[in-house]
Amino acid sequence: MSSITLIDPERQGFKARCGLLAAETPRAQAFCPIVFETEAPLIVPDAKLDPRFGAGPFVTKAPNIRYYAGVPIRGRQSDGVKTTIGTLCVRDEQSRTPTPTDLKVLSELACIAEALIEARAVAVRAAEAAEERRIAVEGLERERRQFKQAERMANMGSYRYDIETQTTSWSDGVFVIHELPISAGVPVGEIMNFSPDPDRTRFRAAVERVLNTGEPFEMDADFVTAQGNARRVRRSCDIEMAEGKPAALIGLIPDITERHGLEERLRHQACTDDLTQLANRAEFNRVLDARLHEARTSDIDVAVLLIDLDSFKGVNDRLGHATGDDVLPRVAERLRAPRSAGCFLAPLGATSSQS
């Protein structure tokens, strides 16, 4: 069983869950509130032997939890401060002996969950800004000012392609994203040149599907501005109807470069050892499983070479752990030499001289 659990004063609710879990349960005698209150990971190898939970309803009755492991999930408040809002946890009906990797994997998954929650909040704010523009009916000038402000806050723009006249109009935000002066007008003949293949081909095919089926789409794509700067944008497209017939294609183009970079960094951090910047043990296990599977199915060879640092303990004892922590990245850098091209490198032992 697993879940992302949100906590309130009286209950715990499972925002996402897998296994024999109800949608919500009372907070009393539950596991997740302890993680929430202490803001620290919690591992219970055998709940029946733990005086805090052994007689509780979650252990003696369904779902009969014996093993629990959970880590905090934090959300960013309006002032920028992160506070704990819930947990990411796993449970089992059988007791388990946890490994050092278990908690690390949970923490890595919690980082990704936090990034997705934050990204969703940004998307909601952008959608709210767009909705405010749609319902603003008090005057075209006031509407224009409100929407321009929303565009700057959300770093996005909107477009409209008139099907009958085959003309395109952009809001100011689209010009900003393209790094083009508004006074120059829409570069109609060059619009697709801002998207390199294969994203350009994907976008054209998606537009054709909208025209043929009427179903809107949303896609992320690489993008190169008029100044040659690489960005990441999200394109949406929908049909505007007039008198029962398609009149135009409309959509939003938000610049998601920063959010995309954040997600990529989080993915990198989730599979990278902080000290050596090599793959961590969890990523090593994943890649090794994949290589072994490929070797079995394709009848090819795969080799694993284990390297030990002789007398490394003496470095720590004589020169201190700070020096030891300086040695490990230097060793990693040497392993990245051209002779190791094609090899997958990862530390399997302690990733800190103090561990």
N, C-alpha and C positions, 0 to 999 in steps of 0.2 A: 504494500500500500504506500502511496506517496501523495503529497498535497502541497499546495501553497496556501497557507493558513493565515487569515486576518483575524485580529483579536480586538474585541470591544469589552467594556466593563463586565458584561454578564455572560458572554458566549464567545465561541470561536467558530468562524465560518470558513469553509473550504472553497476558496475562489476557484481553484483547479484541483481535481482529485482523481486518483486512480485506485481501484480496489474497493474493499467493503467499507466505505466511509459514507456517513450521512452528510447531507448538505451543511448541517451545522449541529453543534452539540453544546451543552453547558460548559462553562469555563472551569468550574470547580473540579479538582483532582485530574485535570488534563495535563498532558506533557508540554504542548506548545506554549501555554502561558508562562512557563518557567523560562523558556528561551526568550520570550518577549520581555519579561520583567528583568532578567539578568543581562539581556543583550549579549549573550555568550552562547556558544554551541553547547549542545547537550547530547550525550550518548548514554543509553541505558541498555547494556547487553542482555539483561534478563529482568523484566519488570516485576515478575513475581517475587524476586529476591530483594527488590528495592522497597524500603519501608514507605517511601513517598507515594508509590503507585500500586503496591502489591494487592491491597484490598479495594482498590478503586474500581468503578464500574467499567472502565475501558479495558481492564485486565481480566476481571472475573466474568464479564459478559461480552457480548459482541461489541467490537470486532476482535476481542481476545488478544490484545497486543502483548507481545513478549519482548520484542526488540524495538528500540526507537533511536533515531538519530536526527537531529534538527539543527539548523543554523539560522541566524536572524536575517530578515530581509528589510532593507531600509529604503525609505522614500524621501525625496527632496521636498522640503517645504517651500512656501513662497519666498521666505527670506534666504533660501539657499542652503539652510542647515539640513543635514540628513538625520532622520529619526527612525527608530525601529517601528515598523507597521505590522509585521507578521513574521512568519517562518517558512522555510522550505525544509520539508522533513520526509523521512521514509519510516515505515513500520513493517513489522513482520509478526506472524503468529508463532514463529519459532524464535528461540533465543539465538543470538549470534555473537561471535567474537569479532569485534571491529578491527580493521587494519588501519594503519596511518593514512592510507590512500583514501579511505572512505570519507573522512571529514574534509579532506582537501577537495575531492570531487564535488561534494555538496557545496562547499564554499564557492567553487568556480561556477557552479550552476546558479547559485544565488546571485553572483555578480551579473550573470547574463540576464536573470529575471529582473534585477533592479534596472538594468539598462533598457529592457523592453518596457518596463513600467514607465520609466522616464520618457522614453520615446513616444509611448502612447499618450502621455499627458501633453506633450508638445503637439501631437496630431490633433488631440481634442481641442486645444486652444486655437489651433489654426482653423479647424472646422467651425468653431464657435464664431471666429472672426468673419468667416465667409457667410455664415448664417445671418449674422448681424447686418451684413451688407444686403443680403437678399430681402430682408424684411423692412429695411429702411425705406419708407415711402414718403417721407416728409419733404423731400425736395432733392432734385438731382445733384445740386451742388453740395449739399450736406452729405448725401450718400457718397459722392466722389471723395470728399475729404475723409470720411470715416474709413472707406475701403483702402485708400492710399496709406492711412495710418496702420491699418491691419496688415497690409502687405509688408510694410517695413518691419513690423514686429515679428511676423511669421516668416520673413525672408522668402516671399513667394510672389507670383504674379498669375494673371488669368489671360486667356485668349478666347477669340471667337472667330471661326471660319465660316463665312457666308457661302452656303452651297450654291445658290443661284448665281451670285456675282463672282464667286471664286476669289474673294478678297479676305484678308486676314487682318484682324485688329488685335493689338496687344495693350494690356495695362502697363503702367509705368514700371511695375515690378518685373515684368518679363524683360524689358529693356535693361534693367539693372542686372538681372541674372546673366543676360547675354553680353554685358559690358559694352553696350551700344548707346549712343546718344539718342534721346527720344526724338529730337528734331530731325534725325535722318530718316525716320519712318521705318516700317516693317520691311526687312530685306526679303521680299517674297521669294525671289528665285534662289536664295541661298539658305533658306530656313533649315533644310535637311543637312546642310554641310556642317552644322554645329554638333551633329551626333555621328560619331564614328561607327563603322560596322563592327560587330553584327547588330548593335542596338538600333541603327538606322533602319535596317531591313525589318527587324522585329516591330518597330513602331509603325512602319508603313503597313505591314500585314495586319496589325491590330486595328488600325484605322479602317482598313477595308472590311474587317469583320464588323465593326460598329455600323458602317454604312449598310452592310448586307443583313445584319441580324438585329440591329438596334440595341444590342447589349453594350453597356459602358465598360471601360477597362481602366486599369491603373497599373503602371509599370515603372520600375526604377531603371535608370540608364546612365551610362557615362556621357559626359558632355564637355565640349571644349568651347570656351568663350571666344569672342572676337579678338581678345587680347592674347589668346593662346593658353589660357589658364584652364587646367583640368578641374571639373567639378562633377558632382553627382546630383541628379535631379529626379524628381518623381513626376511623371506625366499622367494626368487623368484625362479622359475623353468621354463625352456623353452627347446625345443628340438633343437639340432644341427643336421642339415641334411647334408648328404654326398652322392652324386650320387643318389639323390632322395629318400634315405632311412634314417630313424633315426639312428644317429651315437652315440649321447651322450645326456645326460641331463646336462645343464649348468645353472648357476644362481649366484646371489649375496646374501650375508648374512651380512647386516649391523647391528651393535649393536645400537638399538634405545632406550636403557635403559633410558638415560638422557631425551630424548624427551618424551618418554612415561610417565616418572615421572612428567615432567613439565605439560603435559596435564592432568594427574590425579590431580596434585595440583591445577590447574586452575579450574577443575570441582569441586574440594572440596571447593575452595574459592568462587565459584559462588553460592554455596548453604549453606555456613557456615557463621555465625555471627563472626566477627573478635574478639570481646571482650570476649565473653563467650565460643566460639568454639562449640556452639550448632548450630543446623540447623537454618537458617535465616527464615524470614517470608515467602519468596517466596517458599522455600522448604517445610515449614509447610503447606502452602495452597495446594501444589502439593500432599503431602502425605495424607493430610486430604481428598482431593477429591478421591484419590485412595482407602483409607480405607472405606469411605462412599459408594463408588461404590461396593466394595467387600461385605460390609455389606448388601447392598440391593440385590445383585445377589445371595449371598450364605446364606442369612437369618441368619447372625451372629450379635452379639452385638459389638458396638464400643462406647467408652466413651471418652469425652474430659474433662480434669481437668484443671481449670484456677487457678493459684497461684499468689497472689499479695504480694509485699513486703511492709508491714506496716511501716510507719514512715521513709521510705527511703529518702524522701526529707529532713528530719532533719539531716541525715548523711551528705548530701551534704552541707547543710547550716552551720553546726557546724564544720565539719572536712575538707570540700573542695571536689571538684569534683574528684580529684585524688584518694581520699579514696573511694569515691563512685564507681569509676571504678575498684577499688580493691575488693569491696564487691561483685559485680556482678559475676566475675569468681568463687569466693568462693561459692556463692549460686549455680552456675551451677555445680560445682564439687560435692556438696552434693546431688544434684538431680541425679547425675550419680551413686549413691550408688546401691548396688546389689538389693535392694528392688524395684528399678525402672527398672529392667531387663524386656525387652519386651515392654517398653514404648518408645514413640517418643517424644523427648524434644526439645522445641523451644521457644525463647523469642518473645512475640507478641508486647510488648511495646517498649520503647526506649532502644536501645542496647548500650547506653552510658549515663552516669550520666549527661553529659553536653547537651544531646539532649532535 
